[in-house]
């Protein structure tokens, strides 16, 4: 008689980790998120990221030796705005995720592959202090000191989703991330110091295997130190810490509170006046629950408009 071992608990959580690698969680590290551009500038972005590492689950679950290799492609669009005399911008991002996940459940090895569109998101940011709206001529004489900005990210449930988590990549819920950021530039050292504080807020998924799944907010703090080698060529050291995200399914709380931290580095290299490349690497510094990933990513940016 062949024994059938149900794999649902492993795959349910593994797919949630797959979704988190799409760049919609507190794992993100983004230096110079409150930098200023002339009004009317547009940026098209194409990027690719590869993440690999272990998966750390609720200790009460019979899962061990779990790991993942995840490919993440992103298409994005950015536009610089002027609102009430202040520098602002809006960004729209559509990610595609593909991943291999494997591990032992009750001593039986299994592996799965999933791919599809993940949840898209949009970000609006505005500088409240230190960066007024500028045209190209005004921007040429602009010298940053200390900027204070706020932003909000809205993640929409547009990703591939099915109530059966065996095939689900999307989250079937909305998510919101309000954030405040401070950026200070030192002319003496050519260093840019960034600090952000944010919180991810989630609506409920009311169609999760016939039950309701909720998640507590995730508080996030980011810190970046970047050095200007020359205009548009810079290097950054990145770090963050995030806590929260405990889930409840059908009214039953899971032991999956996240208290994690990541560290990494980012560089931006200009190719021409309109083209640039961006590369980054990050790894888990502390990972108690979630994906302990090593991630490398590469991006291409094309600029136009705003008098460029």
N, C-alpha and C positions, 0 to 999 in steps of 0.2 A: 504494500500500500504506500503510495507516494504522499508524503506530508506536504501540505501547502502552507507556507509561512507568509502571513499577510505583511506586505511591505508598506502599507499606507502611512503609519506614523513616520517612518523614515522619509518617504517622498514628500509628505506634507511639509515637513520642516525644511527639507532640502530645497524645495521649490521656493519657499519663502526666502531662503538665503540667496537663491538665484536672482530673485527679484531685487533684493537689497543691493546686489552688485551692479544694478543698472544705473547707479549714481543718484538715487532718490532718497538716500538715508543719511544719517549723521556721519557716515564714513567719509563724506566728501572733504577734500582739501583744496581750497581755491584761493591762492594769493592774489592780491590786488583786485579783489572783487568790487571795490569802490573807487577804482581808477576813473579818470575823467576823459571824455572824448568830445570833440567839437559837435555841435548840434547838426543833425542830418547825416552823420556817419553811419554806414551800414557795415556789418561784418557777417560773412557766411563762414560757418565752421563745420569741418568734417573731422571726426576723431575716431580712433580705435584704441581700445584698452583690453589688456589681457590680465586676468586675475587667477592665481592659483594658491591653494593652501588648505588648511584643515578647517573642519566645521565643528564647533563646540556647541553641544545641545544641553537641554535640561538634564541634569545628572540622574534624574529618576528614570529616564528613558533607556531602553536596552539597545543603545546604538553606540558603536565605537569604530575607530579607524575610518571616520568619514572625511572625505576630501572633495574638492571641486576644482575644475578648470573652466573658466568662464570667459567668453569673448563678448565684447560690448562695443557696438558701433553706434555713433551718435551723429545726427545732423542738427545743426542749430543756426539760429538767425538772431542777430543783435542789432538794435537801432538806438542811437543816442538822441535824446530829446531835451527840450527846454521846457520846464513847467514852473510857472510862477517865478521866473527868473533864476531857477536853480537847475543845475545839471542833473539829468535823469536818464534812464535807459530802460528798455524792455528786451527780454530774451525769451525765445521759444525753442524748446528742445524736444526732439523725437528720438528715443533710443530703441535699438534692436539688440536682443540678448540671445546668446546661444551658449549652452553649457553642458559639460559632462560631470555627473555627480556619482560618487560611489561610496560604499561603506558596508559595515556588518550590522545586521539587525537580528538579534537572538542567535548570533553565531553564524548566520547565513550571509554570504557576500552577494551584493547586488549592485548594479550600476544603471543609470538612466541618462538619457539625453533629451534636452528640451531646447526649443528655439522659437522665437517669435517677437513681435512688437511688445515692448514694455510700456508702462504708463508714461505719457508725455507730461511735460510741465512747462510753466511759464514763470518768469521772474520779473518783477518791477522793482527798481531801485531809484532812490533820489538822495542827493547830497543836501543835507540841511545846513551845513556850515563849511565854509572854506572852498567851495567850488560852485560858482555861479554858472549859468548857461553861457556858452561862448561860441562864436563862430571861429573859423579856421585862423583868421588873422589875430583875433584876441587870444586864442589858445596858444599861438606861437610864442607869446610873451608870458604865458601863465607859468608860475612857479609854485608848486604845491608846498604847503606847510602842514597844517593839521586839518583833515577832513572828517566830518561826522556824517554818516549816512544811515538810512534805514532801507529795508527791502522786505518783500514778501514773495515767497515761492508758492505756487499753487500746482499741485500734482493732480491730474485728472485721470479717472479710471478708463483710459482708452486702450490699455494693453490687452493682449490675448487672455481671455478668461473663460473658465468653465467651472461650474460648481464642484465638479470632481477635481480635486487638486492634483490628480495624476497628470493632467494636461494643462494646468493653469500657470501662466506667467504673470499676468496682470493681477492687481490686488482687489479689484472691484470695490474701491472706496476712494474718497477724496482725502488729500493730505495738504496741510498748510504749514509754512515755516516763516513766521515773522522773525526779523533779525535786525540788530543794530550793530554798526561797524565803525571803528575808528582807524584812520590811516594817517601816519605821521612821516614826513620826509625830512631827513637831515641833509642839508647841503654840504656840511663839513665831511660827513662820512659816506655820502651817496647811498645811505640805507633807507629803506622804506619799512616801517614797523606797522603791522596790521593786527588788530584784535577784533574778533566778532563774538557776539553772544546771541544764541537763537534757540528756538524750541520747535520741534516737529509736533503737530497736532493732527490726529487721525479721526475720521468718521468711522462708523461701524461697517463691517461687511456683513450684510444681512442674508447672504446666500452662500454660506460656507458649509458645504456638505449638509445642508438642511438646518444649520445652526447659525447663530450670530457670533462673529469674531470681533473683539474690540482690542485696542492697544493703548496703553497709557502714553502720555507725551514723552518725547526724548529731548532732554536738554543738551545743548551742544555749545562748546567753546572752542574757538580756533585762534591760532597764533602763527604769524608769518614774519620772517625777517628776510628781505630781499635786497640785493645789491645791484645798482645800475652800473654795468660795464661801460655802456654808451647808450645813446638814445635807442629805445626799443629792444635792446639786448640786456637781459637781466637774469639773475640766478636767485632762487629763493629756498629757504629752509622752512618746512611746514610741520605743524603739530596740531592735534586736536584731542579733545576728551569729550565723551558723550555718555549719558546715563539715562536709563528709563526703558520704555518700550515693553513692559511686561504685558503679555497677552492673556485674554480670557476667551474661552470657547464654550458656548452653551452655558455661561455662568460659572464655569470652573476655571480658576486662575492657574496659569502655568508658571513653573519656576524658571523663567527665562528673562529676568531683569538683566539688561545690558549695562556693564560698567567697563567700557573699552576706551582705548586710546590708539591713535595712529601717528606715525612720523614719516616724513618724506622730503623730497626735493623737487623743484620745478624750474625749468628754464624756458625762456622765450627768445627765439633767434629770428631777426628780420632777414628776408630774402631780397625783397625789393621794397619800394615805397608802399605797395599795396598787398604784398604777400609776406607771411611769416609762418614759422613752425613753432610748435610748443611741445615739450616732452616733460613727463613727470614719472616719479617712482615713489611708492609708499608701501609701508608694511605695518603690521600690527605691533604696537609696543606693549599693550596690555589687552588681552582678549579673554573674557570670562565666558561670555555667551555670544554666539554668532560666528561670522566668517573671519578666521585669522588669515587674511589674504595678503599676498605680495602682489602688487599691482603696478604694471607699467603701461603708460599710455602715450600716444602720439597724436597731435592735431595739426591741421592745416587751416589757416585763416586767410580770407581774402577781404580787403577793405575797399569801399567805394562810397561816393557821395560826400556831402559836407564840404565841398570845395577841394577835395583831395585831387 
